[in-house]
Amino acid sequence: MRTIVLGLSFVLGGAFGAVSPAFACGPDTDCELGTRHYRISSAENAPNGAIVFAHGYRGSAAGMMRNMNLRNMVDEMGLAFITVKSLRADWAIPNAPSDLNSDGKAEFSYFEDVLKDAETRFGLDRSRTMMSGFSAGGMMVWELACNRPSLFAGFAPIAGTFWKGPPQSCAGPTNIVHIHGTSDRTVPLSGRRIGQTKQGSVPETLDMYRAFGSFVRVQETKAQSMECAREANPNGRILEFCTHPGGHSFSRTYLKYAWGRLQEADAF
């Protein structure tokens, strides 16, 4: 009898031992992806969708996950919250100060891997995902929206745009809600020079994307402390530009607003 019990314990121990490492990650532990990682909060909500968030310069997935107000808000929305980590101190995207010659492909592949892994581990509904980020993270969001538009249902860049300036065209139009402070001096709307490169102009980026995606003005509206210009294209995609009177600042309400706008536009 003892032999049978020990044998059963070995089998169960082996089974749990095989499963646990795959799921042993969350808000306080990295979800390993080779040499890279991400973190996830409220993973049980992943089948409902998720907000993926890219940190600013020298940030981290762990650092963003420590924002409990943000985490709790996303949880209350019934969504998973996924925080990601740049390849180095900054996102390795075209014309970034530390990666002037980068084509961005290493980062694009990383985001593909994050979504695939979250789908496998936690049952993430990839058709209900919004990509957002602040400052340098917002620049990463614009690169993804342009180069991997089908990776997420919608994009919400905050206080960030392309380095140097917008590309001539993108892979395909998608849904974008851009939020920016009119008094931002760190990433001014008109851009500024940094080392051998410069931050691009937000109006130039919006002009390029408007022409590329055939977006036309639908209405102007006020929401919270923001003034927003809403546009749509013949395929029902939205391009919305919201400004607030503040500087280089982030509010969790921006994410909730952007998710709501994408939901209204049937992006999810």
N, C-alpha and C positions, 0 to 999 in steps of 0.2 A: 504494500500500500504506500509506504514511504517513497519507494522508487517512482511510483506513478505520480505522487504529489510533486516530488522534485522535478520529474520530467515535465509535468504540466507547468510548474513555475518557470522552468527554463524556456518553454515554448512561449508563454505569455511575456516573460521578460524579454525574449528575443524580438517578439512582435512589437512591444512598446518601444524597445530600444531602436527599432528600425524607423518607427513613426515619429518619435519625439524630436529628433534633431531637425527634421524637415519643418516642424511647426514651432520649434522653440525660438521664436522671434516675435517681436511686437513693438510696443512703444518704448520699452526700456532695453531691448536687445536687438542688435542688427540682424536683418534678414540677409544672409550672405549670398552674394552673386559672384563667385570667383574672387577676384581682387576687390570687388566693389560691394555695396550694400544699400539697403533702404530700411526704413522703419514704418510700421503700420500701427494705427490705433483704431479701436472699434472694428477689428477684423471681422467680427460676426455680422457687421453691416455690409461687408464687401459685395454680397449678391445684389444689394440695392444700388451699388455704384460707389464712387470715391472722388475725393478731391486730392489731386497730387500737387505737392507744393515744392517749388525750387527756392532755396535760400539765396541770400545776397552774398556779396564778396566776403570770403573767409568764414562763411557760415557752415553749418553742418546739419545732417538729418536729425541727429540727437538734439542739437540746439533748438531747432524748430519744433521738435516734438515736446520740448519742455514748456512751450507756450500753452498752458492749461486752459486759458480762456478760449483760445482758438480750437484746441482739441475738443473741449466740451461743446462748443457751438456746432462743430461738424457732426459730433455724436448726436446732438439733439436734432440735427437735420436728417438723421437716419442713414448716414453715410460713413464709409471708412475714410480715414485720413492717412495719406501716405506722404512721407517726407523723404526727399532724395538727397544725394551727396554728389557734388561736382568731382570731376576727375582729379583736379588739384585744388588750390585755394580758390580758384575762379573757374567758371564754366569754360571748357575748351571749345570755343565757337569762333567763327571767322572774325578776324580783326580785333579780337580781345587783346588787351595789353600784354598778357603773358603768353598768348598763343596767336601771334599775328598771322601765321601760316596755316592755322588749323582749318580743316574743312568741316569740322563739326561731327563727322561720322562716328567717332568714338562715343560721343554723348548721345547721338541719335540711337545707336545700337543699345546703349545702356537703358534708355527709357523703354525700348521695345522689350528688353529682358525683364525690366521691373514689372511691366504689365503682364507679361506672359507668366512670370513667377507668381505674382499675386493671384492670377486667375487659377493657376494650378494648386497653390497652397490654400487659398482662402475662398475660392469660388467667385472672384471679382467679376462683376458684369462690366466688361470693357466697353459696352455701348453706352454706359452711363458714367463716363469719367470726364472730369474737367481738369485741365492743366493750368496751374497758376503759379506765380512767382513774383517776388518783389525785388526791385533794383536790378542787380546782375541776374537774378533769377527771372525777372521780367524779360530780360534780353534772351535768356534761354527759351522762354515761352514763345517769343516771336520767331526764333529760329525753328522751333518745332512746328509752329503753325504754318510756316512757309514750306518747310522741307518734308514734314511728316504730318500733313493735315488730317489724314484718316486715322491717326493713332489715338486721338481723343475726340470726344463728341463736341467739345468746345474749349476755348482758350481764354484766359483772363490775365493778360500781362499787366502788372502794376508798377508804375514808375521805371519802366525799362523799354528799350527799343533796340534796333539793330546797331551794331558798331559801325562807324563811318557813315553808313547810309543804307537805304533799302536796296535789295537786289532788283534786277530788271523785272523778274516775275517769280512766281512761286509754283509749287507742284499742283495746287488746286485750291479754290476758295473754301473756307470753312467759317465757323462761327467765332467771332472775336469780340470781347468786351474789354476795352483798354481804359484804365483808370490812372489819372496823373494829377499831381498838385500843380497849380499855376505858379506857386512860389517856390517850387523845387529848385534848389541851387546845386544839389549833388548830381542829379540827372535832369538838367533843365529841358524844357520842352524843345528848345532850339538846339540842344546838344552843347558839348564843350570838349575841348582838346584834353587828352590825357596821354602823356608820353608821345609815342610815335603814332598814336591813333586818336580817334575822337568818338564821342558818343554821337549817334545820329540824331537827326531832327524828327520829332514825333509827327509834326504835320506832313513832312515829306513821306514818312512811312505810311501814314493814313492815305495820302494822295495816291501813292503807288498801289496800295491794296484796294482802294476804291475803284480805280481804273481797271486793275487786273480782274477783280471779281464782279464788275458791273453793278456796284452798289449805288443806290440812290437814296436821298434823304426821305425819311418817312415822317419823322416828327422830332421836336425838341421837347425835353421834359426835365423836371426837377425831381430828384430822389434823394432823400436824406439831406446831406449838405452838398450834394453834387448837382451839376448841370450836365445833362447828357444829350448828345445828338445821335439819334437812331437812324440807321440805314438798313436796307435790305436789298437782296438781288433777286432775279427772276426765279432762282431755285429755292428761295426761302431762307438762305443763309443771312445772318445778321452781322453787321459791323457797327459797334457802338463805342463812342468816345465820350467818357465822363471825366469832368474836371472838378476838383475841389479847391478851395482857397488856401489850403495848407502847403507845407513844404514837402521834403522827402520823408513821407510818413506812410504808415500802413495801419489799416483798421480791419479787424476781422469781418466787419459788416460788408466790406467790399466783396469778399468771397460769397457771402450769402446773397448779396445783390446780383452778382454775376451769374450765380447758379440759377437764381429765379428768372433772370432774363433769358437764359438759355433754355430753361424749361418752358417758358412762355412761347419761345420760338420753335418748340417741338424738336429741339436738338437731342433730347433724351427719349 
